[in-house]
Amino acid sequence: MCWPVWTTTRLSYRGLAGRIHEWIVVAEGLNRLTSAGVTRVHGIVADLPITLHYFTLDETLGTVLNLARAQQLSAYDASYLALAMREGIPLATLDNRPRAAATRVGVRIID
């Protein structure tokens, strides 16, 4: 799994929302988070200065798909690499395949 590295003003809401959702489901399942806690988390996240980043259908079926094919990446990893390429930002990952692909396409890796 990999993530582009951003300042908070260049954060991918889709990626963040998915992570928060996973955390909430697990925390609720373990009885470590109440519905009031979920409301609090929502308020905290809503206050973050988040910019949404989207891929158009053409980008998804073009750039991302071609990158996934050429670099033998999952669509998920290719989309993060494509975002890092498009925004000119480094990528943070410990996975070998996305690291190697980022190096090949000239995206800086954060260790």
OpenMM code with the backbone's topology and positions (N, CA, C; nanometers):
from openmm import Vec3, app, unit

residues = "MET CYS TRP PRO VAL TRP THR THR THR ARG LEU SER TYR ARG GLY LEU ALA GLY ARG ILE HIS GLU TRP ILE VAL VAL ALA GLU GLY LEU ASN ARG LEU THR SER ALA GLY VAL THR ARG VAL HIS GLY ILE VAL ALA ASP LEU PRO ILE THR LEU HIS TYR PHE THR LEU ASP GLU THR LEU GLY THR VAL LEU ASN LEU ALA ARG ALA GLN GLN LEU SER ALA TYR ASP ALA SER TYR LEU ALA LEU ALA MET ARG GLU GLY ILE PRO LEU ALA THR LEU ASP ASN ARG PRO ARG ALA ALA ALA THR ARG VAL GLY VAL ARG ILE ILE ASP".split()
positions = [
    Vec3(0.0841, -0.1170, 0.0000),
    Vec3(0.0000, 0.0000, 0.0000),
    Vec3(0.0888, 0.1235, 0.0000),
    Vec3(0.0482, 0.2263, -0.0704),
    Vec3(0.1292, 0.3463, -0.0778),
    Vec3(0.0411, 0.4694, -0.0732),
    Vec3(0.1012, 0.5799, -0.0387),
    Vec3(0.0307, 0.7067, -0.0297),
    Vec3(0.1208, 0.8171, -0.0797),
    Vec3(0.0644, 0.9130, -0.1546),
    Vec3(0.1417, 1.0338, -0.1815),
    Vec3(0.1577, 1.1103, -0.0504),
    Vec3(0.2626, 1.1860, -0.0384),
    Vec3(0.2853, 1.2653, 0.0825),
    Vec3(0.2444, 1.4083, 0.0523),
    Vec3(0.1574, 1.4639, 0.1348),
    Vec3(0.1033, 1.5968, 0.1111),
    Vec3(0.1161, 1.6828, 0.2353),
    Vec3(0.1028, 1.8107, 0.2139),
    Vec3(0.0669, 1.8972, 0.3250),
    Vec3(-0.0828, 1.8758, 0.3444),
    Vec3(-0.1387, 1.9196, 0.4552),
    Vec3(-0.2814, 1.8951, 0.4782),
    Vec3(-0.3695, 1.9644, 0.3762),
    Vec3(-0.3194, 2.0644, 0.3071),
    Vec3(-0.4026, 2.1307, 0.2069),
    Vec3(-0.4056, 2.0530, 0.0761),
    Vec3(-0.3262, 1.9472, 0.0631),
    Vec3(-0.3239, 1.8679, -0.0596),
    Vec3(-0.3527, 1.7219, -0.0283),
    Vec3(-0.4374, 1.6989, 0.0647),
    Vec3(-0.4696, 1.5646, 0.1099),
    Vec3(-0.5782, 1.5028, 0.0244),
    Vec3(-0.5654, 1.3757, -0.0035),
    Vec3(-0.6668, 1.3048, -0.0803),
    Vec3(-0.7810, 1.2659, 0.0129),
    Vec3(-0.8967, 1.3283, -0.0030),
    Vec3(-1.0097, 1.2989, 0.0838),
    Vec3(-1.0552, 1.1549, 0.0684),
    Vec3(-1.0531, 1.1038, -0.0547),
    Vec3(-1.0977, 0.9667, -0.0773),
    Vec3(-1.0140, 0.8693, 0.0051),
    Vec3(-0.8832, 0.8862, 0.0019),
    Vec3(-0.7949, 0.7987, 0.0785),
    Vec3(-0.8139, 0.8168, 0.2281),
    Vec3(-0.8246, 0.9398, 0.2712),
    Vec3(-0.8435, 0.9680, 0.4126),
    Vec3(-0.9769, 0.9155, 0.4616),
    Vec3(-1.0817, 0.9387, 0.3854),
    Vec3(-1.2149, 0.8939, 0.4262),
    Vec3(-1.2186, 0.7420, 0.4396),
    Vec3(-1.1557, 0.6727, 0.3482),
    Vec3(-1.1520, 0.5267, 0.3565),
    Vec3(-1.0808, 0.4789, 0.4808),
    Vec3(-0.9702, 0.5422, 0.5135),
    Vec3(-0.8949, 0.5042, 0.6341),
    Vec3(-0.9770, 0.5329, 0.7604),
    Vec3(-1.0396, 0.6483, 0.7644),
    Vec3(-1.1201, 0.6837, 0.8813),
    Vec3(-1.2369, 0.5870, 0.8951),
    Vec3(-1.3008, 0.5534, 0.7839),
    Vec3(-1.4131, 0.4595, 0.7874),
    Vec3(-1.3676, 0.3245, 0.8425),
    Vec3(-1.2545, 0.2738, 0.7949),
    Vec3(-1.2023, 0.1467, 0.8450),
    Vec3(-1.1765, 0.1536, 0.9952),
    Vec3(-1.1167, 0.2637, 1.0388),
    Vec3(-1.0849, 0.2794, 1.1805),
    Vec3(-1.2122, 0.2841, 1.2651),
    Vec3(-1.3138, 0.3558, 1.2182),
    Vec3(-1.4393, 0.3663, 1.2919),
    Vec3(-1.5066, 0.2300, 1.3040),
    Vec3(-1.5129, 0.1559, 1.1943),
    Vec3(-1.5769, 0.0236, 1.1968),
    Vec3(-1.5069, -0.0684, 1.2975),
    Vec3(-1.3751, -0.0693, 1.2937),
    Vec3(-1.2994, -0.1543, 1.3872),
    Vec3(-1.3199, -0.1067, 1.5310),
    Vec3(-1.3071, 0.0242, 1.5529),
    Vec3(-1.3214, 0.0782, 1.6886),
    Vec3(-1.4615, 0.0536, 1.7452),
    Vec3(-1.5636, 0.0698, 1.6623),
    Vec3(-1.7000, 0.0415, 1.7088),
    Vec3(-1.7165, -0.1071, 1.7387),
    Vec3(-1.6603, -0.1914, 1.6529),
    Vec3(-1.6707, -0.3356, 1.6742),
    Vec3(-1.6040, -0.3809, 1.8030),
    Vec3(-1.5011, -0.3090, 1.8447),
    Vec3(-1.4309, -0.3407, 1.9686),
    Vec3(-1.4872, -0.2633, 2.0883),
    Vec3(-1.5985, -0.1935, 2.0661),
    Vec3(-1.6618, -0.1102, 2.1697),
    Vec3(-1.5672, -0.0048, 2.2260),
    Vec3(-1.4817, 0.0486, 2.1394),
    Vec3(-1.3885, 0.1531, 2.1810),
    Vec3(-1.4315, 0.2914, 2.1318),
    Vec3(-1.5388, 0.2934, 2.0535),
    Vec3(-1.5880, 0.4193, 2.0005),
    Vec3(-1.7399, 0.4165, 2.0030),
    Vec3(-1.7972, 0.5221, 2.0574),
    Vec3(-1.9430, 0.5338, 2.0643),
    Vec3(-1.9930, 0.6180, 1.9484),
    Vec3(-2.1236, 0.6297, 1.9334),
    Vec3(-2.1775, 0.7158, 1.8284),
    Vec3(-2.1391, 0.8615, 1.8543),
    Vec3(-2.1274, 0.9007, 1.9815),
    Vec3(-2.0814, 1.0362, 2.0127),
    Vec3(-1.9366, 1.0542, 1.9675),
    Vec3(-1.8561, 0.9499, 1.9801),
    Vec3(-1.7183, 0.9546, 1.9323),
    Vec3(-1.7107, 0.9682, 1.7813),
    Vec3(-1.8007, 0.9000, 1.7116),
    Vec3(-1.8053, 0.9111, 1.5656),
    Vec3(-1.8378, 1.0548, 1.5258),
    Vec3(-1.9313, 1.1156, 1.5962),
    Vec3(-1.9669, 1.2549, 1.5699),
    Vec3(-1.8463, 1.3458, 1.5925),
    Vec3(-1.7707, 1.3193, 1.6969),
    Vec3(-1.6506, 1.3995, 1.7268),
    Vec3(-1.5468, 1.3837, 1.6157),
    Vec3(-1.5234, 1.2600, 1.5724),
    Vec3(-1.4282, 1.2352, 1.4633),
    Vec3(-1.4729, 1.3092, 1.3375),
    Vec3(-1.6029, 1.3029, 1.3074),
    Vec3(-1.6555, 1.3729, 1.1905),
    Vec3(-1.6249, 1.5216, 1.1986),
    Vec3(-1.6458, 1.5805, 1.3141),
    Vec3(-1.6195, 1.7232, 1.3312),
    Vec3(-1.4730, 1.7580, 1.3128),
    Vec3(-1.3851, 1.6738, 1.3643),
    Vec3(-1.2412, 1.6979, 1.3504),
    Vec3(-1.2009, 1.6912, 1.2035),
    Vec3(-1.2450, 1.5862, 1.1343),
    Vec3(-1.2083, 1.5697, 0.9934),
    Vec3(-1.2694, 1.6809, 0.9084),
    Vec3(-1.3921, 1.7196, 0.9390),
    Vec3(-1.4590, 1.8253, 0.8621),
    Vec3(-1.3846, 1.9578, 0.8726),
    Vec3(-1.3121, 1.9789, 0.9816),
    Vec3(-1.2385, 2.1038, 1.0013),
    Vec3(-1.1014, 2.1049, 0.9340),
    Vec3(-1.0572, 1.9913, 0.8811),
    Vec3(-0.9269, 1.9867, 0.8146),
    Vec3(-0.9332, 2.0580, 0.6800),
    Vec3(-0.8251, 2.1284, 0.6424),
    Vec3(-0.8228, 2.1952, 0.5113),
    Vec3(-0.7897, 2.0930, 0.4015),
    Vec3(-0.8923, 2.0276, 0.3496),
    Vec3(-0.8738, 1.9177, 0.2554),
    Vec3(-0.9122, 1.9622, 0.1144),
    Vec3(-0.8266, 1.9281, 0.0193),
    Vec3(-0.8556, 1.9510, -0.1218),
    Vec3(-0.8840, 1.8163, -0.1861),
    Vec3(-0.9937, 1.8063, -0.2578),
    Vec3(-1.0274, 1.6819, -0.3257),
    Vec3(-0.9494, 1.6694, -0.4550),
    Vec3(-0.9016, 1.5490, -0.4814),
    Vec3(-0.8302, 1.5194, -0.6059),
    Vec3(-0.9045, 1.4080, -0.6762),
    Vec3(-0.9440, 1.4327, -0.7981),
    Vec3(-1.0183, 1.3346, -0.8753),
    Vec3(-0.9416, 1.2975, -1.0013),
    Vec3(-0.9706, 1.1803, -1.0514),
    Vec3(-0.9279, 1.1420, -1.1851),
    Vec3(-1.0535, 1.1392, -1.2713),
    Vec3(-1.0431, 1.1977, -1.3887),
    Vec3(-1.1535, 1.1885, -1.4831),
    Vec3(-1.1590, 1.0454, -1.5360),
    Vec3(-1.2657, 1.0129, -1.6065),
    Vec3(-1.2755, 0.8809, -1.6670),
    Vec3(-1.1616, 0.8601, -1.7658),
    Vec3(-1.1299, 0.9633, -1.8437),
    Vec3(-1.0185, 0.9530, -1.9383),
    Vec3(-0.8863, 0.9270, -1.8663),
    Vec3(-0.8636, 0.9942, -1.7542),
    Vec3(-0.7409, 0.9707, -1.6775),
    Vec3(-0.7387, 0.8298, -1.6199),
    Vec3(-0.8534, 0.7849, -1.5683),
    Vec3(-0.8606, 0.6520, -1.5086),
    Vec3(-0.8368, 0.5433, -1.6122),
    Vec3(-0.9026, 0.5557, -1.7270),
    Vec3(-0.8888, 0.4543, -1.8316),
    Vec3(-0.7662, 0.4778, -1.9187),
    Vec3(-0.7028, 0.5920, -1.9033),
    Vec3(-0.5827, 0.6239, -1.9790),
    Vec3(-0.4598, 0.6175, -1.8902),
    Vec3(-0.4298, 0.7271, -1.8261),
    Vec3(-0.3080, 0.7408, -1.7469),
    Vec3(-0.2937, 0.6323, -1.6407),
    Vec3(-0.3946, 0.6162, -1.5574),
    Vec3(-0.3855, 0.5219, -1.4454),
    Vec3(-0.3768, 0.3779, -1.4958),
    Vec3(-0.4634, 0.3423, -1.5890),
    Vec3(-0.4621, 0.2063, -1.6425),
    Vec3(-0.3304, 0.1759, -1.7127),
    Vec3(-0.2820, 0.2691, -1.7931),
    Vec3(-0.1547, 0.2487, -1.8618),
    Vec3(-0.0389, 0.2374, -1.7636),
    Vec3(-0.0412, 0.3175, -1.6597),
    Vec3(0.0627, 0.3114, -1.5575),
    Vec3(0.0575, 0.1773, -1.4848),
    Vec3(-0.0620, 0.1323, -1.4516),
    Vec3(-0.0772, 0.0021, -1.3848),
    Vec3(-0.0223, -0.1094, -1.4728),
    Vec3(-0.0560, -0.1057, -1.5991),
    Vec3(-0.0078, -0.2088, -1.6920),
    Vec3(0.1432, -0.2035, -1.7087),
    Vec3(0.1940, -0.0847, -1.7363),
    Vec3(0.3375, -0.0694, -1.7643),
    Vec3(0.4245, -0.1025, -1.6438),
    Vec3(0.3750, -0.0707, -1.5251),
    Vec3(0.4551, -0.0900, -1.4047),
    Vec3(0.4125, -0.2128, -1.3238),
    Vec3(0.3166, -0.2871, -1.3763),
    Vec3(0.2642, -0.4066, -1.3090),
    Vec3(0.2196, -0.3755, -1.1658),
    Vec3(0.1330, -0.2737, -1.1565),
    Vec3(0.0783, -0.2291, -1.0283),
    Vec3(-0.0702, -0.2576, -1.0232),
    Vec3(-0.1246, -0.2634, -0.9024),
    Vec3(-0.2694, -0.2670, -0.8870),
    Vec3(-0.3236, -0.1309, -0.9291),
    Vec3(-0.4514, -0.1258, -0.9604),
    Vec3(-0.5129, 0.0022, -0.9957),
    Vec3(-0.5019, 0.0996, -0.8785),
    Vec3(-0.5145, 0.0469, -0.7584),
    Vec3(-0.5049, 0.1293, -0.6370),
    Vec3(-0.3677, 0.1964, -0.6282),
    Vec3(-0.2606, 0.1151, -0.6379),
    Vec3(-0.1262, 0.1712, -0.6291),
    Vec3(-0.0963, 0.2630, -0.7468),
    Vec3(-0.1430, 0.2260, -0.8651),
    Vec3(-0.1201, 0.3097, -0.9833),
    Vec3(-0.1887, 0.4448, -0.9692),
    Vec3(-0.3066, 0.4483, -0.9066),
    Vec3(-0.3760, 0.5765, -0.8911),
    Vec3(-0.2990, 0.6685, -0.7974),
    Vec3(-0.2421, 0.6147, -0.6909),
    Vec3(-0.1611, 0.6984, -0.6013),
    Vec3(-0.0334, 0.7446, -0.6694),
    Vec3(0.0283, 0.6571, -0.7472),
    Vec3(0.1485, 0.6965, -0.8201),
    Vec3(0.1143, 0.8024, -0.9248),
    Vec3(0.0040, 0.7860, -0.9949),
    Vec3(-0.0393, 0.8854, -1.0939),
    Vec3(-0.0676, 1.0204, -1.0276),
    Vec3(-0.1277, 1.0179, -0.9100),
    Vec3(-0.1543, 1.1421, -0.8374),
    Vec3(-0.0229, 1.2099, -0.7984),
    Vec3(0.0723, 1.1324, -0.7489),
    Vec3(0.2029, 1.1889, -0.7129),
    Vec3(0.2704, 1.2496, -0.8362),
    Vec3(0.2608, 1.1806, -0.9502),
    Vec3(0.3184, 1.2324, -1.0744),
    Vec3(0.2499, 1.3617, -1.1159),
    Vec3(0.1160, 1.3617, -1.1142),
    Vec3(0.0392, 1.4780, -1.1579),
    Vec3(0.0634, 1.5993, -1.0693),
    Vec3(0.0709, 1.5768, -0.9379),
    Vec3(0.0855, 1.6880, -0.8439),
    Vec3(0.2305, 1.7242, -0.8155),
    Vec3(0.3244, 1.6437, -0.8632),
    Vec3(0.4663, 1.6709, -0.8395),
    Vec3(0.5055, 1.6548, -0.6938),
    Vec3(0.4462, 1.5550, -0.6286),
    Vec3(0.4733, 1.5320, -0.4866),
    Vec3(0.5346, 1.3931, -0.4678),
    Vec3(0.6087, 1.3732, -0.3584),
    Vec3(0.6701, 1.2424, -0.3350),
    Vec3(0.5683, 1.1387, -0.2899),
    Vec3(0.6113, 1.0138, -0.2911),
    Vec3(0.5274, 0.9010, -0.2534),
    Vec3(0.5873, 0.8329, -0.1316),
    Vec3(0.5035, 0.7947, -0.0367),
    Vec3(0.5490, 0.7209, 0.0812),
    Vec3(0.4938, 0.5792, 0.0735),
    Vec3(0.5816, 0.4832, 0.0676),
    Vec3(0.5404, 0.3436, 0.0663),
    Vec3(0.6561, 0.2561, 0.1100),
    Vec3(0.6238, 0.1449, 0.1699),
    Vec3(0.7242, 0.0445, 0.2035),
    Vec3(0.7169, -0.0741, 0.1085),
    Vec3(0.6153, -0.0758, 0.0225),
    Vec3(0.5974, -0.1867, -0.0715),
    Vec3(0.6988, -0.1761, -0.1854),
    Vec3(0.7598, -0.2888, -0.2174),
    Vec3(0.8662, -0.2899, -0.3184),
    Vec3(0.8187, -0.2517, -0.4582),
    Vec3(0.7062, -0.3044, -0.5014),
    Vec3(0.6614, -0.2804, -0.6388),
    Vec3(0.6312, -0.1324, -0.6642),
    Vec3(0.5515, -0.0646, -0.5794),
    Vec3(0.5283, 0.0786, -0.6038),
    Vec3(0.6557, 0.1622, -0.5882),
    Vec3(0.7440, 0.1227, -0.4972),
    Vec3(0.8709, 0.1955, -0.4803),
    Vec3(0.9526, 0.1889, -0.6090),
    Vec3(0.9649, 0.0687, -0.6634),
    Vec3(1.0420, 0.0511, -0.7865),
    Vec3(0.9777, 0.1273, -0.9021),
    Vec3(0.8451, 0.1206, -0.9114),
    Vec3(0.7738, 0.1910, -1.0183),
    Vec3(0.7937, 0.3416, -1.0050),
    Vec3(0.7845, 0.3944, -0.8842),
    Vec3(0.8038, 0.5378, -0.8624),
    Vec3(0.9441, 0.5799, -0.9057),
    Vec3(1.0421, 0.5008, -0.8708),
    Vec3(1.1793, 0.5309, -0.9111),
    Vec3(1.1924, 0.5318, -1.0628),
    Vec3(1.1308, 0.4354, -1.1284),
    Vec3(1.1394, 0.4271, -1.2753),
    Vec3(1.0742, 0.5462, -1.3440),
    Vec3(0.9664, 0.5998, -1.2863),
    Vec3(0.8974, 0.7114, -1.3517),
    Vec3(0.9409, 0.8476, -1.2955),
    Vec3(1.0388, 0.8466, -1.2073),
    Vec3(1.0948, 0.9730, -1.1586),
    Vec3(1.0219, 1.0384, -1.0436),
    Vec3(0.9425, 0.9611, -0.9695),
    Vec3(0.8737, 1.0142, -0.8509),
    Vec3(0.9617, 0.9867, -0.7295),
    Vec3(0.9855, 1.0900, -0.6512),
    Vec3(1.0671, 1.0767, -0.5312),
    Vec3(0.9933, 0.9934, -0.4259),
    Vec3(1.0700, 0.9109, -0.3546),
    Vec3(1.0157, 0.8263, -0.2480),
    Vec3(1.0557, 0.8857, -0.1126),
    Vec3(0.9626, 0.8876, -0.0210),
    Vec3(0.9917, 0.9282, 0.1170),
    Vec3(1.0248, 0.8018, 0.1957),
    Vec3(1.1412, 0.7995, 0.2540),
    Vec3(1.1804, 0.6827, 0.3361),
    Vec3(1.1376, 0.7016, 0.4795),
] * unit.nanometer
topology = app.Topology()
chain = topology.addChain("A")
for resn in residues:
    res = topology.addResidue(resn, chain)
    for name in ("N", "CA", "C"):
        topology.addAtom(name, app.Element.getBySymbol(name[0]), res)
